[in-house]
Amino acid sequence: MKLLVRNLSRSTTEQELRILFSAHGAVTECSLVLDQVTAKSKGFAFVIMPNEAEAKVALSNLHETRVAKNKIRVKMAQ
C-alpha cells in the first residue's frame, strides 16, 4: 500500500521517515519529494508498505501526530 505523508518539516529525512513507519511494519520504499532546483524537501513523501494491514495500522497511528514540531497527515496515495 502506498501512503502519502504531508506537512513534514523541511528538515525531516527519508531515514527518519523509514524508522517512524518501520515501527508499524515492513517498509519497502520511502521517497521524500525534493525541489529540483534547491534539492530541499517539499514537505511531503511517499511510503510503500507491502502488507496492507500494517499500512493501515501505521496510517491510523501516525495520522496527525507530531514529527519535528509539525503535525503530519497520512493518507492512502491515489
C-alpha positions in Angstrom: 0.0 0.0 0.0 1.3 3.4 -0.9 0.9 6.1 1.7 1.2 9.9 1.3 2.8 11.8 4.2 2.2 15.5 4.2 3.1 18.5 6.3 6.6 17.3 7.0 9.2 19.5 8.5 11.7 20.6 5.8 14.4 19.0 8.0 12.9 15.6 8.1 14.9 12.9 6.3 14.0 9.7 4.5 15.8 7.7 7.1 13.7 9.3 9.9 10.5 8.5 8.0 11.6 4.9 7.4 12.3 4.4 11.1 9.0 6.0 12.0 6.9 3.8 9.7 9.0 0.7 10.3 7.8 0.7 13.9 4.4 -0.4 12.4 5.6 -2.9 9.8 7.8 -3.5 6.8 8.7 -0.6 4.6 9.8 -1.4 1.0 10.3 2.2 -0.2 10.4 5.7 1.3 10.8 8.7 -1.0 10.9 12.2 0.2 9.9 14.7 -2.6 12.6 17.2 -3.2 12.6 20.5 -5.1 14.6 20.1 -8.3 16.3 23.5 -8.0 17.2 23.6 -4.3 17.3 19.9 -3.6 15.4 20.6 -0.4 12.3 18.8 0.9 9.0 20.0 -0.4 7.4 18.8 2.9 5.8 15.5 1.7 6.8 12.0 1.0 5.6 8.6 -0.2 6.0 5.4 1.9 5.3 2.0 0.5 4.4 -0.8 2.9 3.7 -4.2 1.3 1.4 -5.5 4.0 -1.9 -3.7 3.8 -2.9 -4.4 7.4 0.4 -3.0 8.7 0.0 0.1 6.4 -3.5 0.7 7.8 -2.2 0.5 11.4 0.6 2.9 10.5 -1.9 5.3 8.9 -4.2 5.3 11.9 -1.4 5.5 14.5 0.7 8.2 12.7 -2.0 10.5 11.2 -2.0 13.9 13.0 1.0 13.0 15.2 3.8 15.5 15.8 7.1 14.9 14.0 9.8 17.6 14.4 7.1 20.1 15.7 4.8 19.5 12.7 1.5 17.7 12.8 1.8 15.3 9.9 -1.1 14.0 7.8 -1.0 10.4 6.5 -3.4 9.0 3.9 -3.6 6.4 1.1 -1.9 7.7 -2.0 -4.1 7.9 -5.1 
